[in-house]
Amino acid sequence: MRRFWLLFVLLLSTILLAACHAQTTPAPASPTAAAPRPTQPPAVTLITPTPQPTPAPRTLTICMGKEPQSLYPLAGDTQAMRSVLAAVYEGPVEYRTFGFQPVILEKLPNVADGDAAFVQVEVAPGSPIVDANGNLTTLKEGVPFLPAGCHSSRCALKYTGDMGSVDMEQMQVTFHLLPGLKWSDGQPLTAEDSVFTFTLVSSPDTPAHGHYANILRRTASYEATGKTTVVWKGLPGYRDPAYYLNFWMPLPAHLWGKYAPKELLSLPEATRAPVGWGPYVIDDWKAGEYIRLHRNPHYFRAPEGLPKFGTLVFRFVKTPQEALADLQAGKCDVLDETVDLLSVSGRLDALQKEGKAAAYYTQSTAYERLDLDLRPAVYDDGWQPGERPDFFGDPQVRQALAYCLDRQKVVQEVWGGHAEVMDSFVPKESRWFNAKIATYSYDPKKGAALLQAAGWVDHDNNPATPRVYQGDPAAITWGDQLVLNYWAPDTPREAKTAAIFKQSAAACGIDLKVKLWDTPQALYAPGPDGPIFGRKFDLAVVPMQMGFRPQCRLWMRDAIPGDGTLTIKDVPWLLKIFGKTHEDETAFPLGWAGWNDTAYINTSFDGYCRAASNSIPDDAGYGKEMAQMQAILARDLPSIMLYRLPRVAATRPDFCGFVPDPSAATDLWNLAAFDKGKACH
């Protein structure tokens, strides 16, 4: 249009100039010629462009099955909260395909580039350190420590008073924010905002404090060294495998800095409409109905045309059936994973075949394991006749049980084929997954053979009756039956799972006595009263979540509940509860606060676990340590890995940009790129 008007003006100017020239410079008249007629300019029709209607603002509607209780990022961690906060914040680091990508950081630090380094420091007696076993303590007589240049227990030294100060290594990691970042109110986002968050989380009044206590107490300092630069330093001797995550998500110090940490838990500005740097800004929250947001004009990706919608609405629906109906009616563009779509997966799959919906199934980081009580608490003073038989003392019995539980049938019949059988606590997508470990597909013949070899015989040639023990004298009485208690929470899926396991185990001559607990809090209560963590069970289903750091401590010797070796250093968030200080933590046994409910003991496993927990992925031996732990655990089977739980979402069929990821905190991780309709073609 601009080009059209330019050509029009040039043409009109040319015509008018020509007319003026014709009037002021007439041609010489012939003596016999008639008087010339005046030249008339041609008629010009002005063209007025047709006004175009202003496009209506585009709205994206995401329907959720649950409503968050709060949006204060440090108040808790629920899936509903993560979904909404994906619109308000972005990053600062994303976990996708079991790897990390920077979002508002220039890059992830690493040792090769020098922004993660080990610096030699002088440590005086009495100073806090992390010892050679990975425990938090102080440098004092008899404590094993890693001198500078030593990175494993093989070269560790024991401290003696005549050593005085010693040289150790301190990990220092530098993070750089992207330049020019702004909060949605237009104020600059700086490194000081990240330090402000560290200060908040360090307060015991902040709910997230307990979750992060382990890393907080191994942090020597966290300081901003520039507008966009922050430096984390660990305690001497601490080698954090996930050091590149020690950047704290910024929170707006210019708005919240005047409040005490406890006040933020109820402050509307923090809990109902937090200011962020992400693609959207919260306008309105009507409880039970919706949260409405608008595009953030200061979003750092706004020059790329993101986000693609002017308005975002999170709607809360009551049932999965309502959600599917609203998706078809156009009231929802996306059904996020807080809607229990797995319960209506048959209908969802039918809608997808009809072209009325798009279904997305991915594996999550949540999984279930079946724990075996290898050493009940009553065995601590030695097994006595009349006590529970030592069912699992022989590894062959544990392996037989793994062969006799039809996990794949559970995946198909309980989870609609959308879950995934597990063999390791490390996900198969991870680069640390050991694909060579022992696996146990359902095979009752193999299971029966192992049981026979362990002394459990089918004495009456009737597989419908439980096997009896006729082996060598042990902590089992001759003639004891192979009858195991199986405990799980009382849910429809767990009930169906238990029925399948009971049937498949019976084919091996194992009788499962199923008990479903209607109060999971009682099932998973701490010892000595809790049935699982009080170590008075046979088999128990335990829900788990994959972590960023090695989870091997779940099976370590010093984490057995009631064993007397666990100390407050292993459960640091209990410091406040017991009124203890750093100095006396190593001498204060916690008794029943451990998490190794199986009472599994393997010194080789413990050694690899300590090494991996006090190593970084850059170390040459880290991969070997991770592989060895998985191999040992798969052979010894104190826990049988069951399956990873699926996450399910759906969109309208003409939707694009929705890319679920198994390890992402939410399926809405790339919310700014969502689009629909003709724009997708």
Order of alpha helices (4+ residues) and beta strands (2+ residues): alpha-beta-alpha-beta-beta-beta-beta-beta-beta-beta-beta-alpha-alpha-beta-beta-alpha-alpha-beta-beta-beta-alpha-beta-alpha-beta-alpha-alpha-beta-alpha-beta-beta-beta-alpha-beta-alpha-beta-alpha-alpha-alpha-beta-beta-beta
